[in-house]
Amino acid sequence: MPAPIGWLKHLCEYLGGERDEPPLGVPLPLWSPIWGLWWGTLLCVAFLFCGQASKFIYIDF
């Protein structure tokens, strides 16, 4: 059995799209609707923080 830290790192890399294969013991198949919710949440977070960076650019100039 892999070390817990290594397994967690592998899981984070899989969730972030860096790896194609999930670590052993991941119960969610690729066709699960939970993946859509996961990626939708990540997309919303990215959109929330996109506007914050552009405000700082306009203040500096």
Secondary structure, DSSP 4 states (H G I P E B T S, - for coil): ---HHHHHHHHHHHHTTS-SSPPTT----TT-HHHHHHHHHHHHHHHHHHHHHHHHHHHH-
